[in-house]
Amino acid sequence: MKVFAIAGDPGGAQAVMAVVQELRKQQETVVTAGYNAAAYIFAPADHVFEEATTLDDAVHLLKKIRPDALLCGTSVNGRDDEKTFINAARQLGMPSIAVLDFWSNYAARFTTRPPDGPFDALPDVIAVMDECAADDLRGIGIDAQSIHITGQPAFDRLHAEAPPMSKLAELRVQIGCPSERHLILFASQPCSEIATKAGYAVLPYDERDIVQTFCEEFLAHPAANELFLWIRPHPREMSGKFRQHASPSVFAGMAGDSALAQHAAEGVAGMCSVFLLEAALIGKPVLSLQPGETGPSPLPLDRLRIGTACIDKDIRPAIRHWLDQWRGIARVDIPPAGGALRTPDASRHVVEELRHLAQR
């Protein structure tokens, strides 16, 4: 089987790349194509797209490569080359599967005219994380027959062995965290930036205000001299975005990869980044701050009972309470294994879906 894989956004690229690795492990042929952040996640990629691909270009490339199936992410970034390739594949009678990576912006992922356009870029199969995402897609009118629950391929790595303690110690030294202090990590995300892009839901909070408030409560906490705070930007944010908060007790910037950061931290706070869900799934105490949120959170921490979410406009009491409590937790009680997010087989499930498509 030969598969052509394409993605643009970091989350989608991580999910697609996990499937690509499983395909290659099973001795299947994969050609990858990345743009935007995915060009670095896929690297060294067979193709890196510098400019948006036209439908004619996509048709020409697929004709040249002649894959048995198309594998793609579900980007909403203004280019959305995945949608172009889905339509090119459909024009050629080639089966396609899109891997959903998060519980938000569903409609915009499958229309070329977000946020309210018709679903004119639907693949044959949408691989989704869990029943919650499947329900959401059915709720906006997507055919249930095309929705297949596979789990989230990028989460497969969470079931691997933890990094060695030596690597975690090196990371703590890199960010300036003294060995005797407990490391709290605040995972940011570019809420203010993506709110201006078509297709994204406007959030009722701003990450800069939340980081400011969290820093104030952290530094004022009675145990502040026992703690160290790492403000870690999202890959879409500039590394120096929160540099003004840096101090002997606070590091603001990128360091290490996400897996190292999650394992090194003893508690993780943030807004609704998937980073928080990943940290919770490996047993870290997690605090999600989404002040003013009125609808269902895209982050299923409450539903999975693996984290604390605060939607109150005044987030200070929740921060103080969490800082009071987290040190005695060490690891949260993770619900028993089971469910699409709790198993390490999502990549294999997507590969099986690809095989079924290729054999049609």
Steps between C-alpha positions, in 0.01 A plus 500: 500500500623849415368798699535873438489698828460875542450739792563862593409575863717363784225294667386338180857441388587319824197273461572430132871444565418235761300314234783546247744341744267205553458455125875495452540257788262271312715535185245712313608779264423856611566831327464794739431862415506782750438871509515758779597330831455151355798550270720479811308216664516290184861592419673375301182515292467370148326826412489834682245742361616861507173632360138390514429214263235544230256223412676446166836472676359247747343291224828504306704394804262216594502377141880500507533320836202268447426417866234252603357741757532854634572564870468854632455724800215747548661842497332838535779743420397704197675264255342169586680299232347183645162611367648555155645147497176348628319653205777397261480143628124499457541626143735208432283241676768452766388419859591744778510504878541804727627468857332733749730608781291723728146570621439839338435692178333197348309667218792715384716191447281372216397809307701718264289797610520509881337538736151442359553369147376162376704189574672495163828340617387180670724192479358150468586429864561727798706328771399651836636485853197374692121479518478865610660621177285259299184639664612855426557424131166324468343799670615739226362278228793283392397151390549253784618234253813702427593550868724226643630504858870410501649693790754780460819369332722771652402369846654159430834636617349567844504124559874476439750490784568829676823679405798412722547707812830629364319664207244657732779633723676650196180679400456643850856634486432647156204704627677598822281301741688421822499129586329559835202685350176357364446580132164645392450538125253743345425396140393800296319509166443782248136574584527869406666421167270223378188694600555722195510206255196382310344181632629521856260546788564829684606421856378718790849530648847618405809291576703809592255596777489144633879468507525834681246390762660158544843658553363740759332220696804276465743759633264593785442141609635406847696210348648708217854447629451123454370532144631592156278610211562429133285696256523297180370660177305303242691412178294770324617765747829686501744347747554837670131591528495490881857611566379789716392249765844340535663512844716278723183297566349512152632380163313617190586333171537179304726214602497129430217321325146469631545149639806601703319810627190305605700239689730756664213708636340409831185694423367646173267797455371677191183568304366246251817382326529130416826518696288498818307192396823316418644595839185378673507171311849426638378578851601861561276729710345741248319834533309638199410871520227609258340807663165599351458180298129423470487212253653156536878509527691347207725342762327193655678511836178500704340229289804276546533599867872569463535871570354817646327756278405853603260710292438768765592850388702539819764229466711606798330276761536198270872570449558542873311182583685298237839627619396404854396149401710371215816415694322234701370328188827402325300302243126521450282190514459416133174326408536132407638421156243493222351727243657640188727743688623239746650252254831521309361370171359807323767503228443133426124558482548777243729275296225236500253762374744592222528136395124466483478814287779390266327165443167650397 
